[in-house]
Amino acid sequence: MISTGIIRRVDELGRIVIDKSIRDQLGLIEGTRILIYLDKRKNIVIRKAKEGEIGVIRIMDSLGRIVIPKEIVDILNIKVKDKIKKTLGDEIEQFVLSDRIILQKYVPFCIFCGSNNKMENYEGKKVCNKCMKKITQITLLHEEKEYNEKRKSNEIKSA
Protein backbone atom coordinates (compact mmCIF):
# COMPACT_ATOMS: atom_id res chain seq x y z
CA MET A 1 0.00 0.00 0.00
CA ILE A 2 1.47 3.31 -1.05
CA SER A 3 0.99 6.20 1.34
CA THR A 4 0.06 9.36 -0.50
CA GLY A 5 0.18 11.67 2.49
CA ILE A 6 -3.16 13.02 1.29
CA ILE A 7 -5.65 13.77 4.04
CA ARG A 8 -9.18 15.08 3.48
CA ARG A 9 -12.09 15.80 5.81
CA VAL A 10 -15.55 14.29 5.54
CA ASP A 11 -18.13 17.01 4.80
CA GLU A 12 -21.63 17.42 6.23
CA LEU A 13 -23.11 15.10 3.57
CA GLY A 14 -20.63 12.29 4.27
CA ARG A 15 -18.65 13.06 1.11
CA ILE A 16 -14.92 12.95 0.67
CA VAL A 17 -12.85 14.35 -2.18
CA ILE A 18 -10.56 11.85 -3.85
CA ASP A 19 -7.38 13.72 -4.71
CA LYS A 20 -6.99 14.66 -8.38
CA SER A 21 -3.61 12.93 -8.68
CA ILE A 22 -5.19 9.66 -7.51
CA ARG A 23 -8.21 10.11 -9.79
CA ASP A 24 -5.89 10.69 -12.75
CA GLN A 25 -3.72 7.69 -11.84
CA LEU A 26 -6.74 5.36 -11.66
CA GLY A 27 -8.70 6.91 -14.54
CA LEU A 28 -11.59 8.10 -12.37
CA ILE A 29 -13.64 10.87 -13.96
CA GLU A 30 -17.01 12.50 -13.39
CA GLY A 31 -19.76 9.90 -13.70
CA THR A 32 -17.48 6.93 -12.94
CA ARG A 33 -19.34 4.21 -11.05
CA ILE A 34 -17.46 3.51 -7.81
CA LEU A 35 -17.80 0.36 -5.70
CA ILE A 36 -17.34 0.99 -1.96
CA TYR A 37 -16.87 -1.69 0.70
CA LEU A 38 -15.07 -2.48 3.96
CA ASP A 39 -12.20 -4.95 3.95
CA LYS A 40 -11.31 -7.34 6.80
CA ARG A 41 -9.26 -4.63 8.54
CA LYS A 42 -12.20 -2.22 8.39
CA ASN A 43 -10.56 0.00 5.78
CA ILE A 44 -12.85 1.68 3.28
CA VAL A 45 -11.97 0.32 -0.17
CA ILE A 46 -12.94 2.19 -3.32
CA ARG A 47 -12.48 1.02 -6.89
CA LYS A 48 -14.09 1.32 -10.30
CA ALA A 49 -17.21 -0.83 -10.46
CA LYS A 50 -17.18 -3.47 -13.20
CA GLU A 51 -20.08 -3.70 -15.63
CA GLY A 52 -23.07 -5.39 -13.98
CA GLU A 53 -21.40 -5.50 -10.57
CA ILE A 54 -23.78 -5.30 -7.63
CA GLY A 55 -22.95 -3.71 -4.31
CA VAL A 56 -22.74 -0.24 -2.83
CA ILE A 57 -22.19 1.86 -5.93
CA ARG A 58 -21.69 5.62 -5.92
CA ILE A 59 -21.16 8.04 -8.80
CA MET A 60 -18.15 10.36 -8.70
CA ASP A 61 -19.10 14.01 -9.17
CA SER A 62 -17.23 16.67 -11.15
CA LEU A 63 -15.18 17.68 -8.09
CA GLY A 64 -14.02 14.12 -7.40
CA ARG A 65 -16.34 13.65 -4.44
CA ILE A 66 -18.06 10.44 -3.47
CA VAL A 67 -20.52 9.81 -0.69
CA ILE A 68 -19.36 7.32 1.92
CA PRO A 69 -22.38 5.09 2.71
CA LYS A 70 -24.05 5.94 6.02
CA GLU A 71 -23.67 2.33 7.19
CA ILE A 72 -19.89 2.55 6.78
CA VAL A 73 -19.77 5.98 8.44
CA ASP A 74 -21.67 4.51 11.41
CA ILE A 75 -19.62 1.30 11.65
CA LEU A 76 -16.33 3.22 11.65
CA ASN A 77 -17.70 6.03 13.83
CA ILE A 78 -16.63 8.64 11.28
CA LYS A 79 -17.64 12.14 12.33
CA VAL A 80 -19.03 14.33 9.56
CA LYS A 81 -18.81 18.12 9.46
CA ASP A 82 -21.55 19.81 11.47
CA LYS A 83 -22.21 23.44 10.49
CA ILE A 84 -24.55 24.05 13.43
CA LYS A 85 -22.13 22.77 16.10
CA LYS A 86 -19.24 24.17 14.05
CA THR A 87 -17.28 20.92 14.20
CA LEU A 88 -15.11 19.56 11.43
CA GLY A 89 -15.44 16.10 9.97
CA ASP A 90 -12.85 13.42 10.68
CA GLU A 91 -9.63 13.47 8.71
CA ILE A 92 -9.36 10.57 6.28
CA GLU A 93 -6.05 9.48 4.76
CA GLN A 94 -5.95 8.19 1.18
CA PHE A 95 -3.72 5.29 0.10
CA VAL A 96 -3.37 3.60 -3.28
CA LEU A 97 -3.14 -0.19 -3.66
CA SER A 98 -2.92 -1.26 -7.33
CA ASP A 99 -6.38 -0.34 -8.74
CA ARG A 100 -7.92 0.52 -5.37
CA ILE A 101 -8.08 3.50 -3.07
CA ILE A 102 -7.93 2.72 0.64
CA LEU A 103 -9.43 5.24 3.04
CA GLN A 104 -8.55 5.18 6.73
CA LYS A 105 -9.21 7.52 9.61
CA TYR A 106 -6.09 9.63 9.94
CA VAL A 107 -4.15 8.89 13.11
CA PRO A 108 -1.41 11.43 13.74
CA PHE A 109 1.94 10.25 15.08
CA CYS A 110 4.57 12.20 16.97
CA ILE A 111 7.17 13.56 14.56
CA PHE A 112 9.93 12.71 17.04
CA CYS A 113 9.16 9.29 18.55
CA GLY A 114 6.26 7.90 16.47
CA SER A 115 3.88 7.59 19.42
CA ASN A 116 0.21 8.47 19.02
CA ASN A 117 -0.61 9.04 22.70
CA LYS A 118 -1.91 12.42 23.90
CA MET A 119 -0.99 14.44 20.83
CA GLU A 120 -0.47 18.21 20.87
CA ASN A 121 0.27 20.75 18.15
CA TYR A 122 3.71 22.32 18.21
CA GLU A 123 4.38 24.88 15.48
CA GLY A 124 1.98 23.06 13.13
CA LYS A 125 3.37 19.60 13.84
CA LYS A 126 1.96 16.73 15.91
CA VAL A 127 4.00 15.98 19.03
CA CYS A 128 3.19 13.56 21.86
CA ASN A 129 2.88 14.78 25.44
CA LYS A 130 6.16 13.12 26.47
CA CYS A 131 8.20 14.80 23.71
CA MET A 132 6.40 18.08 24.36
CA LYS A 133 7.64 18.01 27.96
CA LYS A 134 11.20 17.45 26.71
CA ILE A 135 10.86 20.36 24.26
CA THR A 136 9.59 22.59 27.06
CA GLN A 137 12.51 21.59 29.33
CA ILE A 138 15.07 22.24 26.59
CA THR A 139 13.46 25.59 25.76
CA LEU A 140 13.49 26.65 29.42
CA LEU A 141 17.15 25.61 29.80
CA HIS A 142 18.06 27.54 26.64
CA GLU A 143 16.19 30.65 27.84
CA GLU A 144 17.86 30.41 31.26
CA LYS A 145 21.29 30.13 29.64
CA GLU A 146 20.63 33.19 27.43
CA TYR A 147 19.39 35.16 30.45
CA ASN A 148 22.53 34.30 32.48
CA GLU A 149 24.81 35.21 29.56
CA LYS A 150 23.09 38.60 29.14
CA ARG A 151 23.30 39.23 32.88
CA LYS A 152 27.03 38.45 32.94
CA SER A 153 27.57 40.65 29.90
CA ASN A 154 25.76 43.56 31.58
CA GLU A 155 27.80 43.08 34.82
CA ILE A 156 31.06 43.23 32.87
CA LYS A 157 29.96 46.43 31.05
CA SER A 158 28.91 48.16 34.28
CA ALA A 159 32.15 47.26 36.12
Secondary structure as GFF3:
##gff-version 3
##sequence-region A 1 159
A	DSSP	beta_strand	2	9	.	.	.	ID=ss1
A	DSSP	beta_strand	15	17	.	.	.	ID=ss2
A	DSSP	alpha_helix	20	26	.	.	.	ID=ss3
A	DSSP	beta_strand	33	38	.	.	.	ID=ss4
A	DSSP	beta_strand	44	48	.	.	.	ID=ss5
A	DSSP	beta_strand	57	59	.	.	.	ID=ss6
A	DSSP	beta_strand	65	67	.	.	.	ID=ss7
A	DSSP	alpha_helix	70	75	.	.	.	ID=ss8
A	DSSP	beta_strand	91	97	.	.	.	ID=ss9
A	DSSP	beta_strand	100	105	.	.	.	ID=ss10
A	DSSP	beta_strand	119	122	.	.	.	ID=ss11
A	DSSP	beta_strand	125	128	.	.	.	ID=ss12
A	DSSP	alpha_helix	129	158	.	.	.	ID=ss13
###
